[in-house]
């Protein structure tokens, strides 16, 4: 709800009214907003996906953390399931890494050779690369190291490394 208010999708008064209806009925906020005529089912799915991306993308910048996995037989109600395609989500997440040091550390030894993925599954995906990512991808020849790709790319080194990291993280490139 707060996300919708921040983006001027609903007003604070509408959120308060919807929240009262949620408490009274036990229904989900999205269902109530649809019932009130403030959003469509598709709008709700879009905003839930945006909210999920807003939670996931900052995780890519973490250098440490802990997690606990608890398997559940039915973890998410069917009406809350939102498909976030893995490769575009990872690609976008890597773009949110602010620290060049983290990217450099993640790539490791810059003398390693980088090449196109040999996994045929990777070639079946349609994703939108940035112009810089596409340019860096075009400089990979399967025989050059990361350092050599950096040398033939007129982009700043940090940007080239970030692009390489994104392409490796998504599986388009491999060592």
N, C-alpha and C positions, 0 to 999 in steps of 0.2 A: 503494500500500500504506500509506504513512504517513497519508494522508488517512483511510483506513478505520480505522486504529488510533486516530487522534485522535478520531474520532467513535464509538468503541467498537463498530464494526461487526465487527471481527475483533481478536483479541488479538495482542500482539507475538510470542508463540510461534507462533501460526498464520501470521503473516506470515513469520517466519523459515523455517518448514517449507515454505510456498508458494514462497518465494524460492529455496530449495534445489532444489525441483522445477523451477522455471523454468530455473535454471542447468543442471540435468541434462538437461532435455528440449528446451530452446530454445523452449518454448511461451510464450504471453503470460500475464501474471499473472492476468488475468481468467479465462482458460480453465482455468487451474490451480485457481483458487478455486472455479469451478463444478464441476470434476472432484472436488474435495475435499468438495463438498457444503456449502460455506460460503456460497455465493451462487448465485442463479439468473442466467441470461443477462440477464434484464430488470434485475436488481439491478446487474449490471456496467455495463450501458448507462446506468442512472440515475446511478451514481457517476462514470462517465467524463464524463457531461454536467455534473455538479456541479463536477468538477475543471476542466473547460474554462471554465465560467462563472467560477470562482474565478481563472482566469488572465486572462480577457477583461475582467471588470468593473473591476478597478483601472486598466486602460489609459485609461478614460474620464477619470480625474483627472490624467493626464499633461498637462503644458503644452508639452512638447517631447520629441523622441525621433527615432530613426532606424530605418529598416527596410530590408530587402533582400528582393526577391521573386525566388525561383528556381523557375521553372516545371518541374514534373516530369511525366512522362507518366502515372505511377501513384503519386501522392503519398501516399496513405493506403491501407493494407490494407483490403479490403472489410469485414472483421470488426471494424474499429476505427471505421468511419464512424458518427458519432452526429449526428442532426439537431438542430440548435439553431435554432429559428425566429428569423429576423432581427429582426423588430419587437419581440417581447418581450425579446430579448437586449439590444437597444439601449435600450429603455425601462428595463430593470433597471440597465443600465450607467450611465445618466444619473442614476439615483437614488443611485449610489455616489460621485458627485462631491462632495467635502467642501468645496471652496473656492467660496464665493459669488462671489469675484472672477473665477474662471474661467468661471462660468456667465454673469456679466454681460458679460465680454469676448466670449464666444462669441455672445451675442445681438446684440451691437453696439448700434446706434442705437436707443434705446428709444422714439423717435418713429415708428418704422415701424409700419404697419398690419399686423395679424395677422388671418388668416381661416382658415376651414375649407379643407382640401385640395380642390382641384378634380379630383384624380386619382381616378377611379372605383375603381381597384384598392385604394386605401386604405380604402374603405368596406366592403370584403369581409372584413376581418380582425376577428377576435374577440380582444380583449386585455383584461386586467384592469387597469383604472386604479385608483389609490388614490383615496380619497374627495376628497383635495385636488386631484388631477389632474382628476377628473371635475367638481369645482366650478369650477376655473379654466376648463376647456373650456366649461362652460355660460355663462361670462361673455364669451366671444368672440363678437362679432357681425359681424365682417367689415368694420367701419367704425372700430373703435377701435384706438388704438396700444397698444403694450406698456405704456406709462406709464398710459394710461387704464384698461387692464384691471387694473393694479396698484391704481389708485385705487378701483375698485369692488369690490375683493376684500378681505374682512376678514382674510385670512391675512397673516402677516408678508411683507414685500416679498421677502426671500430665498427663501421657500417658493414664492411666486407665480412668481418668475423661474425657479426650478428646474423647476416644473411646466410652464411655457411652453416652456422649453428641451427638456424631455423630449418634449412634444407636437410641437414643431417638428422635433426630431431624428428622430423616428419617421415624420414625414410626415403626421400627422393635422392639423397646422396648417401654414400657409405664410405668407410675407410677401407 
